[in-house]
């Protein structure tokens, strides 16, 4: 065997041993597609028990009751008989790290944080990795779009909204820099070891007020800078915050405590910014305040323990229903990357504790789209919007019946295979042989 042949043999063996690559992004939609007979959950609170849904060139052209119209099926190159199945808009993962981390335990794969406390100019979009093995696993449960967010320091940077089947971050972007993320100071940081020193509570209160004063100064300087359309000396950090003061961007404030949520909202309004609360585990305590100030809320995961020992054990499960009943705009989310595959089941948990089913669907479709500024093009099944949707054999909010059989992003039928499915097939074959 000569050297060239030996090299080819070794190269082939190495390639065979490499992990599977993510599925190739689907090509643009080339012909009209029709889905008939499914129960269609439109994402806007409405449902069609027997639907006819058609799309062409990436846009929805028909969303109707199949029993009341006649459809010329000869106009469609592909027809899905979805009788007995369900159709949903693509679920949207809010407050996610998809494409920003590959393995949580390996720091070198984490790309969601910058050094320093004040980084409004940090843009996670340019770090978004479309070749990650994680996104295909998430798409398999109907999560087709995501808001990817930074998470370090006090002002972490700007988030972006992406679709989860793309060659690069430019193709993936649905909206770049939709808002700046502010981690609100904690008024009572936890001590790790030992008894609290004398005057600890007073010192913590002083430190908290100093942090708030520093934020007021920083935002005041940024707003003053934004009043000049073309300053002589450019400040990249303040340039990134311009959209906050003309309300073309949201100010996403990460905080959970009822008191700090109210302080954060009043802080944002004092600078003319539009606040959105993220986390907000105490939101059920201040529904009157949130309704009065018309503040949207991105709730953290419902499948968790309560925040305090004296709270109801099921409080996280029923907070969404309380906000819905109070008329407050809210989104259901689950932080992290690979965890986003469980997003629909977080919504299903809320349904089991009083949230109406279609409201739960809306909380992971149209509601996040509207808050992020893309509600005009995605988030619901309406004529003229992007054909981003999927077909499930059963209830997509129930882990026992969620089985996505076809999914489309902007009309493109995407590959639903992923590394987890590949490993399942591999080891199923291995042990069936024994």
C-alpha positions as CSV (number, residue, x, y, z in Angstrom):
1,X,0.0,0.0,0.0
2,X,1.5,3.3,-1.1
3,X,1.5,6.5,1.0
4,X,-1.4,8.1,-0.9
5,X,-3.7,5.1,-0.4
6,X,-2.7,4.8,3.2
7,X,-3.6,8.5,3.7
8,X,-7.0,8.0,2.1
9,X,-7.8,5.0,4.3
10,X,-6.8,6.9,7.5
11,X,-8.7,10.0,6.4
12,X,-11.9,7.9,5.6
13,X,-11.6,6.2,9.0
14,X,-11.3,9.5,10.8
15,X,-14.2,11.0,8.9
16,X,-16.3,8.0,9.8
17,X,-15.5,8.5,13.5
18,X,-16.3,12.2,13.6
19,X,-19.7,13.1,15.1
20,X,-22.6,13.6,12.8
21,X,-22.9,17.1,11.3
22,X,-26.2,19.1,11.7
23,X,-28.7,18.6,8.9
24,X,-28.1,20.9,5.9
25,X,-30.4,24.0,5.8
26,X,-33.4,23.4,3.6
27,X,-33.6,25.2,0.2
28,X,-36.2,27.9,-0.5
29,X,-39.7,26.7,-1.1
30,X,-40.1,26.1,-4.8
31,X,-43.8,25.1,-5.1
32,X,-47.1,25.4,-3.3
33,X,-47.9,23.1,-0.3
34,X,-51.3,22.3,1.3
35,X,-52.1,20.9,4.7
36,X,-55.6,19.5,5.1
37,X,-57.8,18.2,7.9
38,X,-55.6,19.2,10.9
39,X,-56.8,20.9,14.1
40,X,-55.0,24.2,13.6
41,X,-54.0,26.2,16.7
42,X,-53.5,29.7,15.1
43,X,-51.5,31.2,17.9
44,X,-53.8,34.2,18.4
45,X,-56.2,32.4,20.7
46,X,-58.2,30.8,17.9
47,X,-58.5,27.2,16.8
48,X,-59.8,25.6,13.6
49,X,-60.9,22.0,14.2
50,X,-60.8,21.1,10.5
51,X,-58.4,23.3,8.7
52,X,-57.0,24.0,5.2
53,X,-53.6,25.7,5.3
54,X,-51.6,26.6,2.2
55,X,-48.4,28.4,1.6
56,X,-46.2,29.4,-1.3
57,X,-42.9,31.3,-1.7
58,X,-42.6,31.1,2.1
59,X,-45.8,32.9,2.9
60,X,-49.2,31.7,4.1
61,X,-51.8,32.0,1.3
62,X,-54.7,30.2,2.9
63,X,-55.8,29.6,6.5
64,X,-59.4,28.5,6.6
65,X,-62.0,26.0,7.8
66,X,-61.8,23.2,5.2
67,X,-65.5,22.4,5.6
68,X,-66.6,25.9,4.3
69,X,-64.4,26.2,1.2
70,X,-63.4,24.3,-1.9
71,X,-59.7,23.9,-2.6
72,X,-58.4,23.1,-6.0
73,X,-55.8,20.5,-5.0
74,X,-54.3,20.4,-8.5
75,X,-52.5,23.7,-7.7
76,X,-50.4,22.1,-5.1
77,X,-47.3,20.0,-5.6
78,X,-47.4,18.5,-2.1
79,X,-50.5,17.8,0.0
80,X,-50.3,16.6,3.6
81,X,-53.3,14.7,4.9
82,X,-53.2,15.8,8.5
83,X,-56.6,14.4,9.6
84,X,-56.5,13.7,13.3
85,X,-53.3,15.7,13.7
86,X,-52.5,19.2,15.0
87,X,-50.8,22.2,13.3
88,X,-49.1,25.0,15.3
89,X,-47.1,28.1,14.5
90,X,-43.4,27.5,15.2
91,X,-42.8,27.8,18.9
92,X,-40.5,30.7,19.9
93,X,-37.9,30.2,22.6
94,X,-37.5,33.5,24.6
95,X,-34.5,34.3,26.7
96,X,-32.5,31.4,25.3
97,X,-28.8,30.6,24.8
98,X,-29.3,28.5,21.6
99,X,-26.3,28.8,19.4
100,X,-24.2,30.4,22.1
101,X,-23.2,27.3,24.1
102,X,-22.6,23.8,22.9
103,X,-21.6,22.0,26.2
104,X,-22.6,23.8,29.5
105,X,-19.7,22.1,31.4
106,X,-17.0,23.2,28.8
107,X,-16.3,26.9,29.2
108,X,-14.6,27.1,25.7
109,X,-18.0,26.4,24.1
110,X,-19.7,29.3,26.0
111,X,-20.1,32.4,23.9
112,X,-22.8,34.4,25.7
113,X,-20.7,36.6,28.1
114,X,-18.3,39.4,27.9
115,X,-15.7,40.7,30.4
116,X,-16.8,43.7,32.4
117,X,-20.1,45.0,33.9
118,X,-21.3,47.5,31.3
119,X,-21.4,46.1,27.7
120,X,-24.5,47.4,25.9
121,X,-22.5,47.2,22.7
122,X,-22.0,43.4,22.9
123,X,-24.1,41.7,20.2
124,X,-24.8,38.0,20.6
125,X,-26.0,37.8,17.0
126,X,-22.5,37.8,15.6
127,X,-21.6,34.9,18.0
128,X,-24.6,32.8,17.0
129,X,-23.5,29.4,15.8
130,X,-25.8,27.9,13.1
131,X,-23.7,24.7,13.0
132,X,-24.5,23.7,16.5
133,X,-25.8,20.2,17.2
134,X,-28.3,21.6,19.7
135,X,-30.7,23.4,17.4
136,X,-31.8,20.3,15.4
137,X,-32.7,18.6,18.7
138,X,-34.9,21.6,19.7
139,X,-36.6,21.8,16.3
140,X,-37.8,18.2,16.7
141,X,-40.2,19.4,19.4
142,X,-41.5,22.4,17.4
143,X,-39.3,25.2,18.5
144,X,-38.4,26.9,15.2
145,X,-37.4,30.4,16.3
146,X,-35.6,31.8,19.3
147,X,-34.5,35.0,21.0
148,X,-30.8,34.5,21.9
149,X,-29.6,36.6,24.8
150,X,-26.4,37.7,26.5
151,X,-26.1,37.1,30.3
152,X,-23.1,38.6,32.0
153,X,-22.4,41.8,33.9
154,X,-25.0,44.5,34.7
155,X,-25.7,45.6,31.1
156,X,-25.1,42.4,29.2
157,X,-25.6,43.6,25.6
158,X,-28.3,43.1,22.9
159,X,-30.3,40.1,22.0
160,X,-31.4,38.9,18.6
161,X,-34.3,36.9,17.2
162,X,-33.3,34.1,14.8
163,X,-34.9,31.2,12.9
164,X,-33.3,27.8,13.6
165,X,-32.4,26.6,10.1
166,X,-29.7,28.7,8.4
167,X,-26.2,28.6,7.0
168,X,-25.0,31.6,8.9
169,X,-26.1,34.2,11.4
170,X,-26.9,36.7,8.6
171,X,-29.4,34.2,7.2
172,X,-30.8,33.3,10.6
173,X,-31.6,36.8,11.8
174,X,-35.3,37.7,11.9
175,X,-34.5,40.8,14.0
176,X,-31.1,42.0,15.0
177,X,-30.6,43.8,18.3
178,X,-34.2,43.7,19.4
179,X,-33.3,45.0,22.9
180,X,-30.7,45.6,25.6
181,X,-30.5,43.2,28.6
182,X,-30.1,44.7,32.1
183,X,-29.4,42.4,35.1
184,X,-31.0,44.4,37.9
185,X,-28.9,44.6,41.0
186,X,-29.8,42.3,43.9
187,X,-30.7,44.2,47.1
188,X,-29.8,41.2,49.3
189,X,-27.0,39.1,47.8
190,X,-26.5,35.8,49.6
191,X,-23.5,35.1,51.8
192,X,-21.8,31.9,51.1
193,X,-20.1,30.9,54.4
194,X,-20.1,31.9,58.0
195,X,-22.3,34.2,60.1
196,X,-23.2,37.6,58.8
197,X,-20.9,40.4,60.0
198,X,-22.3,43.3,62.1
199,X,-24.4,45.8,60.1
200,X,-24.5,43.4,57.1
201,X,-28.0,44.3,56.2
202,X,-27.3,48.1,56.3
203,X,-24.2,47.6,54.2
204,X,-26.1,45.6,51.6
205,X,-28.7,48.3,51.5
206,X,-26.0,50.9,50.9
207,X,-24.4,48.8,48.2
208,X,-27.7,48.3,46.4
209,X,-28.4,52.1,46.4
210,X,-24.9,52.8,45.1
211,X,-25.6,50.3,42.3
212,X,-28.9,52.0,41.4
213,X,-27.2,55.4,41.5
214,X,-24.6,54.2,39.1
215,X,-27.2,52.9,36.7
216,X,-29.0,56.2,36.9
217,X,-25.8,58.1,36.0
218,X,-25.0,55.7,33.2
219,X,-28.5,55.8,31.6
220,X,-28.6,59.6,32.0
221,X,-25.3,60.0,30.1
222,X,-26.5,57.6,27.4
223,X,-29.8,59.5,27.0
224,X,-28.0,62.8,26.8
225,X,-25.7,61.3,24.2
226,X,-28.7,60.0,22.2
227,X,-30.1,63.5,21.9
228,X,-27.3,64.3,19.4
229,X,-28.0,62.7,16.0
230,X,-24.4,62.9,15.0
231,X,-22.0,63.4,17.9
232,X,-18.5,64.5,17.1
233,X,-16.9,61.7,19.1
234,X,-18.7,58.3,18.8
235,X,-19.2,56.2,21.9
236,X,-19.9,52.6,20.9
237,X,-21.6,51.7,24.2
238,X,-24.0,54.7,24.0
239,X,-24.6,54.2,20.3
240,X,-25.9,50.7,21.1
241,X,-28.4,52.2,23.5
242,X,-30.0,54.7,21.2
243,X,-32.9,52.5,20.4
244,X,-34.0,52.4,24.1
245,X,-34.8,56.1,24.2
246,X,-36.8,56.2,20.9
247,X,-38.5,52.9,21.9
248,X,-37.3,51.0,18.8
249,X,-35.7,48.5,21.2
250,X,-36.9,47.0,24.4
251,X,-35.2,47.2,27.8
252,X,-35.2,43.6,29.0
253,X,-34.8,43.7,32.8
254,X,-33.9,40.4,34.5
255,X,-35.2,40.4,38.1
256,X,-37.6,38.2,40.2
257,X,-38.4,40.1,43.4
258,X,-41.7,42.0,43.5
259,X,-40.1,45.1,45.0
260,X,-37.2,45.2,42.5
261,X,-39.6,44.6,39.6
262,X,-41.5,47.7,40.5
263,X,-38.3,49.8,41.0
264,X,-37.0,48.5,37.6
265,X,-40.1,49.5,35.8
266,X,-40.2,53.0,37.2
267,X,-36.5,53.3,36.4
268,X,-37.0,52.4,32.8
269,X,-40.0,54.7,32.4
270,X,-38.0,57.6,33.9
271,X,-35.7,57.4,30.9
272,X,-38.5,56.9,28.4
273,X,-37.5,53.2,27.8
274,X,-40.0,50.4,27.2
275,X,-39.4,47.7,29.9
276,X,-40.0,44.0,29.6
277,X,-39.5,41.9,32.8
278,X,-37.6,38.6,32.5
279,X,-37.7,36.0,35.2
280,X,-40.4,37.8,37.2
281,X,-41.2,34.9,39.5
282,X,-43.1,37.3,41.9
283,X,-45.2,38.8,39.1
284,X,-48.4,37.2,40.6
285,X,-47.9,39.5,43.6
286,X,-48.1,42.8,41.6
287,X,-50.6,42.2,38.8
288,X,-52.3,45.6,39.5
289,X,-49.0,47.4,39.1
290,X,-48.1,45.5,35.9
291,X,-51.5,46.1,34.3
292,X,-51.4,49.8,35.2
293,X,-48.0,50.2,33.6
294,X,-48.7,47.8,30.7
295,X,-45.5,45.9,31.3
296,X,-45.0,42.6,29.4
297,X,-43.5,39.7,31.4
298,X,-41.3,36.8,30.3
299,X,-41.8,34.2,32.9
300,X,-39.1,31.7,33.9
301,X,-39.7,28.0,33.7
302,X,-43.0,26.8,35.2
303,X,-41.5,23.4,36.2
304,X,-39.6,24.4,39.2
305,X,-39.8,24.9,42.9
306,X,-41.3,28.0,44.5
307,X,-39.1,31.0,45.3
308,X,-39.8,31.0,49.0
309,X,-40.4,28.4,51.7
310,X,-43.9,29.8,52.6
311,X,-45.2,29.9,49.0
312,X,-47.6,27.4,47.6
313,X,-45.7,24.4,46.2
314,X,-47.5,24.8,42.9
315,X,-47.1,28.6,42.7
316,X,-44.8,28.5,39.6
317,X,-47.3,26.2,37.9
318,X,-50.2,28.7,38.3
319,X,-48.5,32.1,37.9
320,X,-49.2,32.1,34.2
321,X,-52.9,31.6,34.8
322,X,-52.9,34.5,37.3
323,X,-51.3,36.9,34.8
324,X,-53.7,35.7,32.1
325,X,-56.7,36.4,34.3
326,X,-55.3,39.8,35.2
327,X,-55.0,40.7,31.5
328,X,-51.2,41.0,31.5
329,X,-49.1,40.2,28.4
330,X,-46.8,37.4,29.2
331,X,-44.5,34.8,27.6
332,X,-43.5,31.4,28.9
333,X,-39.8,30.6,28.6
334,X,-37.1,28.1,29.8
335,X,-33.6,29.5,30.1
336,X,-30.6,27.6,28.6
337,X,-29.9,26.0,25.3
338,X,-30.7,22.3,24.9
339,X,-33.4,22.8,27.6
340,X,-35.5,24.6,24.9
341,X,-36.7,21.3,23.6
342,X,-38.9,21.2,26.8
343,X,-40.5,24.6,26.2
344,X,-43.8,23.2,25.0
345,X,-44.1,21.1,28.1
346,X,-43.6,24.2,30.3
347,X,-46.7,25.6,28.6
348,X,-48.5,22.3,29.1
349,X,-47.7,22.4,32.8
350,X,-49.4,25.8,33.0
351,X,-52.5,24.4,31.2
352,X,-52.8,21.8,34.0
353,X,-53.0,24.7,36.5
354,X,-55.7,26.9,35.0
355,X,-54.2,28.5,31.9
356,X,-56.5,28.1,28.9
357,X,-54.9,25.8,26.2
358,X,-54.9,28.4,23.4
359,X,-53.6,31.0,25.7
360,X,-50.7,28.7,26.5
361,X,-50.0,28.2,22.8
362,X,-50.1,32.0,22.3
363,X,-47.6,32.4,25.2
364,X,-44.9,30.6,23.1
365,X,-45.9,31.9,19.7
366,X,-47.6,35.2,19.0
367,X,-47.0,36.8,22.4
368,X,-43.2,36.6,22.2
369,X,-43.3,37.6,18.6
370,X,-45.3,40.7,19.4
371,X,-43.0,41.7,22.3
372,X,-39.9,41.2,20.2
373,X,-41.2,43.3,17.3
374,X,-41.7,40.5,14.7
375,X,-45.4,39.9,15.3
376,X,-46.3,41.3,11.9
377,X,-44.5,38.5,10.1
378,X,-44.5,35.5,12.4
379,X,-46.0,34.0,15.5
380,X,-49.4,33.0,14.2
381,X,-51.1,31.3,11.3
382,X,-52.5,34.2,9.3
383,X,-52.5,34.9,5.6
384,X,-49.5,36.9,4.6
385,X,-47.3,35.8,7.4
386,X,-44.2,33.6,7.2
387,X,-45.1,29.9,6.8
388,X,-43.3,28.9,9.9
389,X,-45.3,26.0,11.4
390,X,-45.2,22.3,12.2
391,X,-47.5,19.2,12.2
392,X,-47.7,17.1,15.3
393,X,-49.4,13.7,15.5
394,X,-50.8,14.7,18.9
395,X,-51.0,17.5,21.5
396,X,-47.6,19.3,21.2
397,X,-47.8,20.6,24.8
398,X,-48.0,17.0,26.1
399,X,-44.7,15.1,26.2
400,X,-46.6,11.9,25.8
401,X,-48.1,12.8,22.5
402,X,-45.8,15.5,21.0
403,X,-44.5,13.9,17.8
404,X,-43.5,16.4,15.1
405,X,-43.8,14.8,11.7
406,X,-43.2,17.8,9.5
407,X,-41.9,21.3,10.1
408,X,-41.5,24.4,7.9
409,X,-39.5,27.6,8.4
410,X,-40.5,30.3,6.0
411,X,-42.1,27.6,3.8
412,X,-38.9,25.5,3.7
413,X,-39.5,21.9,4.8
414,X,-36.7,21.3,7.3
415,X,-34.9,18.1,8.2
416,X,-36.1,16.8,11.5
417,X,-33.1,14.5,12.0
418,X,-30.6,15.2,14.8
419,X,-27.7,13.8,16.7
420,X,-29.9,12.3,19.4
421,X,-32.0,10.4,16.9
422,X,-28.9,9.2,15.1
423,X,-27.5,7.8,18.4
424,X,-30.9,6.2,19.1
425,X,-30.9,4.4,15.8
426,X,-27.2,3.4,16.2
427,X,-27.6,1.8,19.6
428,X,-31.0,0.3,18.8
429,X,-29.4,-1.5,15.9
430,X,-26.4,-2.5,18.0
431,X,-28.3,-4.1,20.8
432,X,-30.9,-5.7,18.5
433,X,-28.1,-7.6,16.9
434,X,-27.1,-9.2,20.2
